[in-house]
Amino acid sequence: MTKRQRERTRQQDAPPSHQGSSMNPMGLATLGGVVLLLMISFSNWRELSGIQSSMDGRLSQLDTRLGQLDARIDKVAAAPARNQARGPDPNKVYPIKTAGAPAKGPASAVVTIAEFSDFQ
């Protein structure tokens, strides 16, 4: 085989080279898709960054309010117990007139239980 014949067979076996700077449509579509994905990713990143800063602000407000509530609770707990004994005194015996009222059991019982109710 001569040198020319070998060069011809090499040129025929070699993959075709693209002449010029034009790309095939599939390559352009892939490049466009990658650029679009990068733009969407950047947009999502910026939006999430804004949401994160908003949530940080709200969290600091909640921490402040929680501290204020904690201070109020401590203040109420430390205040002297005044007027806590509301209602009837459990150690006092209250006289009740039971004469003529319906009763169950002997009249000379040591303990008398009186029940008050409203039938409406």
Summary of the structure (lengths in Angstrom):
residues: 120
radius of gyration: 47.0
end to end distance: 124.7
largest distance: 143.9
contacts: 150
relative contact order: 0.03
helix: 54%
strand: 0%
